[in-house]
């Protein structure tokens, strides 16, 4: 090993990153452009044209989601 170099050993598998996915719908079907907030992780995304959303790279645990869309109650 050269001077100034460090090594690290990682024993065992790395924990896989978690994913949360879903679809925001209303009385007339999927809602595009809704804001979805993953409150506990301070993450925000916007739903696609089909109302779907996705959060990736999450630690295991429980999360609280909220969603809002202009003109929707």
Backbone torsions as a table, in degrees:
resi	resn	phi	psi	omega
1	UNK	NA	139.2	178.1
2	UNK	-79.6	152.8	177.8
3	UNK	-58.9	137.9	178.4
4	UNK	88.3	-5.2	178.3
5	UNK	-93.2	144.0	175.8
6	UNK	-122.3	149.8	175.3
7	UNK	-124.7	155.4	177.4
8	UNK	-138.0	138.4	175.7
9	UNK	-106.8	134.5	176.2
10	UNK	-114.8	115.5	-179.5
11	UNK	-96.2	131.9	176.4
12	UNK	88.4	167.9	-177.9
13	UNK	-74.4	150.1	173.6
14	UNK	-77.6	145.3	178.7
15	UNK	-68.1	133.4	178.0
16	UNK	-69.0	146.8	177.6
17	UNK	-75.5	142.3	-178.9
18	UNK	-84.8	158.4	-179.9
19	UNK	-134.2	137.3	171.8
20	UNK	-120.5	127.6	177.3
21	UNK	-131.1	160.3	177.6
22	UNK	-176.6	-176.4	178.7
23	UNK	-134.7	131.9	176.3
24	UNK	-96.0	123.6	-179.5
25	UNK	-128.7	158.6	174.5
26	UNK	-126.8	-168.7	-179.5
27	UNK	-60.2	-29.6	-177.7
28	UNK	-101.9	10.5	177.0
29	UNK	118.8	-161.8	-177.3
30	UNK	-60.8	147.7	179.1
31	UNK	-111.6	112.3	176.1
32	UNK	-82.6	144.8	175.5
33	UNK	79.6	10.1	176.6
34	UNK	-73.9	147.5	176.1
35	UNK	-92.7	126.2	178.1
36	UNK	-115.6	127.6	-177.3
37	UNK	-117.2	128.2	172.8
38	UNK	-94.5	91.7	-167.2
39	UNK	-54.8	-47.6	-173.4
40	UNK	-71.3	-18.9	-178.1
41	UNK	-109.8	0.3	-179.9
42	UNK	56.4	42.0	178.6
43	UNK	-114.8	145.3	179.5
44	UNK	-135.0	143.4	173.4
45	UNK	-143.2	170.6	178.6
46	UNK	-119.9	138.3	-178.8
47	UNK	-68.6	148.4	177.4
48	UNK	-76.0	-179.7	-179.5
49	UNK	-58.1	-26.7	179.3
50	UNK	-96.9	11.3	177.3
51	UNK	83.2	2.4	-176.9
52	UNK	-85.3	154.0	175.3
53	UNK	-140.7	163.9	-178.0
54	UNK	-153.4	132.0	170.9
55	UNK	-118.3	130.5	-178.3
56	UNK	-121.5	165.5	174.0
57	UNK	72.5	30.7	-175.5
58	UNK	-91.7	145.5	172.6
59	UNK	-73.6	151.7	176.3
60	UNK	-59.1	145.0	178.2
61	UNK	150.6	-171.3	178.5
62	UNK	-103.0	143.3	-178.0
63	UNK	-133.7	151.0	175.9
64	UNK	-109.2	124.8	179.5
65	UNK	-106.8	145.5	169.3
66	UNK	-134.7	153.1	-179.5
67	UNK	-139.3	145.9	176.6
68	UNK	-147.5	152.5	178.1
69	UNK	-146.8	136.9	178.2
70	UNK	-56.1	131.7	177.2
71	UNK	80.7	2.4	-179.9
72	UNK	-113.9	141.6	179.0
73	UNK	-96.8	NA	NA
